[in-house]
Each structure stands twice: as structure tokens, then as C-alpha cells.
Amino acid sequence: MPVSADPTDPTDPIGPTDAPRTERRTRAVSVPLWVAMYHSVGDCSDDPYRITVSPDRLDRQLGRLHRRGLRGVGMADLLAAGARGEARGLVGLTFDDGYADFADNALPVLRRWGFGATVFVLPGRLGGTNEWDPLGPRKPLLTADGIRRLADTEGLEIASHGLTHVDLTLADDALLGAEIGGSRALLSELTGREVQGMCYPYGTVDRRVADAVRAAGYGYACAIDPGPLTGVFALPRVHIGENDTSWRLGLKYRLARLRRRAVPLTADPATEAAR
């Protein structure tokens, strides 16, 4: 069982008083969620985009959350708990791009702490590499078999990152449909499960893209800092990297919860943008 933090400890940047609490509004159920955004877990020696976290750093970060009485879960579980008013003590853990090193390096750490996560994958690049990154090393992506194995792992959610990792705000209607709807169909066929989640490549989203995701049948979508579009189809997240010590992680947790309003879990993005 997680060890509860001492609420009287003024040096603890992550305390139980910061754990999410459900707020109810007349227009929608709103919950102050906190979601961490990871990418690759492995060797950080050549990492120009600062998207890689070493297994040891990840272990220390998740251990810090555990010691503060927090538990990492995937996005579908986090949103379902929020809708029930049971999100207290939960944080979202997401891993973008579907790097093959997740299975070897991240999954054992998640299991060590009893955490779950969502892995956003690219069914148009199965067994490929991160060719969208002009700098840095080529990193292998999950194969079809690798995705199926993760989909069968308790506590893990497989969700879409589009087909090939393109900026969806620059895509024409045909490409947008393939990247969003085509990706969901392929992943559902591959895993034998309904795909609930979408993550916008590069974190970029506008109302047209968010509406397309909702129309394609997804239940939620993750961005980075979507501003006025913030809602269930544009969920904000906090980037976590190798330089984030357990104390920096705590500060990011506290600052994000101070800066960002509660996320509405039932309204559509157009409604939320007009608020």
C-alpha cells in the first residue's frame, strides 16, 4: 500500500492536500487532473530533444510519487475515476510515440511500483523508427507483436498517436481522417480492443482537429498546453525529462495544479472554448 505523506511537512512539494478533488459544476463534471508526459526510456547520452528518461531516473520519480501516497494510472482509468469522483491520489502517466524501449525499460519500473500507464503508439510505423526527428539517434518503435503484448498487460492502455506522427493542424481533410480514424481502426483490429484515447503529435491541436477526434469515436485526447480548448478532447500534460529530479517533479506537480483549472469531463471542446 502507498505510504501517505506527512501533511505537516513544509519541505514536501507533493503532499496529500494537493491530491485531486472532484468539483461539480452545473454544466459539466470538472476534475483537477495532473498528467505526466514521457517519451523514450533508455540511454540519455544523445538526446537533443530531451525526450529520454533513464530507467533509474524514472524509478526515482515514480518512487517519489508512491511515497507521497500517489498512484500512476493510464488515462482511461484516470478519467473514469474522475467521473466517479474517485480521482483523489491518482496521477496520469503517458508515454508518447510507442518506443520499443518501453517494454524493456519502463514496464519493469511501472510494475515495481504497481503503477499503470497509457502508451500512445503509431500503427502506421510498426517496427519503424522515429523518422520525424531530424536530429538525434534513430530509436526503434514497437512492432505489432509488441503492441499486442502490452495491450494484454494489466494496467496498461494502448491508445493512438495518429498513424505516422504528423502535425494534424496542418493536415488536409483526407490526411486528417486517415491519421485519426484510420489509426483507431488499425489499433482496434491489432489489439482486439476498442481504442479510447488519442494523443496529438507534437501536442498541437485546434478546434477542427479536436472535433475530428470526437467525431471519430474517441473518448478523450491528450495535448500539452491547449489553452482555451482544454477539455476531455484536449487534455493538458506536463513534460517530464531526465533533468527532473524527484524535487523538480514535485514542483511541476504543484505548479501545474496551481496554474491550470479543473478539466471538464463531459463538455465538448467547442463548448469549452466558448466559455
N, C-alpha and C positions, 0 to 999 in steps of 0.2 A: 504494500500500500504506500502511496506517496506520503512523504513526511511534510506536514504542514509547516509553513514558515511562521516565525515569531512576529506577530503584528506589532510588537513594541520595539523591534529592532530598527532604528532610524537609518542604518547603513545598508539595509537590504533594498535594492532597487526593484525587486519583484516581490510584492507582498500579497497576501490574500485579499486585502482591501482593493487591489487592482483587478481581481478576477472578474470576468464579465458578469453583468447582472442584466436581466431582461427588463426592458422598458416597454410599456404598451401605449400606443397612440391610437387615436380614433381612426386614422387612415390605414395604418399598417403596423404589424409587429416589427419592432426595431430592436436590434441587439448590438452592443458594442463588441464586435469581434476583433481578434488580433490574429493575423495570418503571416507566417514566415515564408519567404520565397527563397528556396535553394535551387541550385542547378547541379553541377557535377560534384562528386565526392571522390577525391583522389589526390594525385600529385599536384601541388600548387607552384612548382618551380617555374613553369612557363604559363602564366595566366594573365594576359594583358587586359582582359575584360573583368577580372576579379570575380569570376563566377564559380570558382572552385573552392571547396572547403575540404580540408584534410579529414580523414576519419577520426583522428584524435581530437581535432577541434570540434567536430560535430558531437562527439561523445561528451565532451566537456559542456557544450552548450545545452544539450538535451538533459544532461545530468543536473545542470543548474535549474532548469525548468522543473524537473522531478523533485528536487529538494525544496522548491518553493511551493509544492503542492499543486503544480500544474501538469496537465497531461496533453500530449500532442495527439491529434486525430486528423483524419482526412476531411476534406471539405464537405462531402455529403453528410458525414456523421456530425460535423460541427453545425451545419445549417439545420439539420433535423433536430439536434439538441436545442438550438436556439429557438426554433419554432415552438418547442415544447416548454420553453422556459427553463431548460436544464443545461445551459452552456457555461455555467459557473465553473471555473477551474479548467476549462478546455482552451487550447490554442490550436490553430490550424497549421499543419505542416505540408508544404507543397514543394515538389521537385520538378522543375521545367526541363523540357527538351527530350526527356527519355534517354538519358545517357546509360550505357551498359554498365558503368561502374556503380550504379545504384544497387544492383543485385549483390555485388561483391562487397561493397564498402559501406553503403548507407543502411541496407536492410539489417545486417547484424547489429548495428548500433540501435536502430529502432526497436529490435527485439529485446536487446539488453534492458531498455528502459520501459518496455511494454507500451510503446507508442505506435500509432498508426500514421498514415500519410496518404496524400494523393500524388500520383505520378502522371504528369501531362506528357503524352507521347505523340509521335509523328508517324502515322501509319503509311504515309507516302514516302518515308525514308527508312523503312525497316532494314536493319543491319547496315545502314549507311553511316555517314559521319556528319559533323556539324559544318557543312559546306557554306552556310550562310555567314560564318565568321571569317572575314578576310585575314585576320591576324590570329596568331596563336596556333597551338597544335591541333591536329585533327583528332577528334575524340569519337570512338565508336558508339553507335546508338543501339538500343535494344532491338533484337530480332523478334520475329513473330512468336517463336517459342518462348523467348524471354518474357515477352509481354503476357503470354498465356500463363506462365508460371507465377508471375506477380499477381495476375488477376485472381488466381486461386489461393493467394496468401491472405490469411485472416488479418483484417485491419488495414489492408491496402485497397486503394481505389485507383483504377486506371481511367483516365479521362483524356480528352482531346486537346492537342496544342495546334490544331489545324493539320493539314496534310503535309506541308513542306516547309513551314516556317517563313511565311511572307507577311509583310505589313498589310493587314486586312483593310486598313483605312485607305490604301492606295489601289486596292483590287477592284476590277470591274465586276459587274453583277455575276457573270458566269464563273469567274475565278472565286469570287466570294462564296457562291453556292457550293462549289466543289470543296473548298477548304473547310467550310463549316459543316454542311450537310453530308458531303461525301466522306469526310473524316469520321463523323459519328457512325455512319452506316458501316464503314470498314471495320472500325473498332468493335462495334456490336457483333459483327459476324466473327471477328477474330476471337473475342473473349467469350461469346455466348451470353453476354450480359448487356442490359440497357446502359448506355453511356449517359451519365447525368451532367457531367461537367465539361467546360471549355475554358481554355486559357489563351488570351490574346498574345500572339508572338510580339516580342519587344514591349509588351504591355500597352500597346496603342489601341485605342477604341474610340469610336464616335457613335452617335445615336443610330446611324444607319447600320453599323456593324452589330451593335448590341441588339437591335431589333431583329436582325437576321438570325442571330444566335437563338433568341427566344422563339422565333418562328420555326426554327429547325428542330425544336423539341427538347432542347437542353433545359435543365433545371436551374443552372447557375453558370456564371462565368467569372473568371479572375482577371484582373488587370494589375496595375501597380499603383498609380495615384490618379484615379479617373475624375477627380473633381466633382462637378455638379451631376455627373452621370452615376455617381456612387449609388449602388443598389445591388440587388441579387444578380444582375447581369453585368455588373461592373464592380466587383469586389476589390477593395484596396488591399495591398500586401506590403510587407517590409522586407527589403533585400537583406539577406544575411550572407556574410562572407568570411574569409579566413581571418581577417583582422578583428572580427567581432569576438572579443573575449567574453566570458560569462558576464562581466560587469557592463560591457558595451551592449550586450544583448538585453540586459535588464533595463538600461537607459532607453534603448529603442522601444522596448515594450511600453515603458511608462510614457514616453513622449508621444508615441503613436496613439495611445489611449487618451491622452490629453488633447491632441490636435484634431482627431477625427471623430465625427459624430457617429451615433449608432447607425447601423446598416439596416435599412428596411428590407424585410424578408418576403414581402408579398406584393409590393407595388412594381409596376413595370418601369423601365428606365426613362421613358418619355415623361411619365407622371412625376418621377422623382426629379428630373431635370427642370421641370416647370415649377417646383416648389419654391 
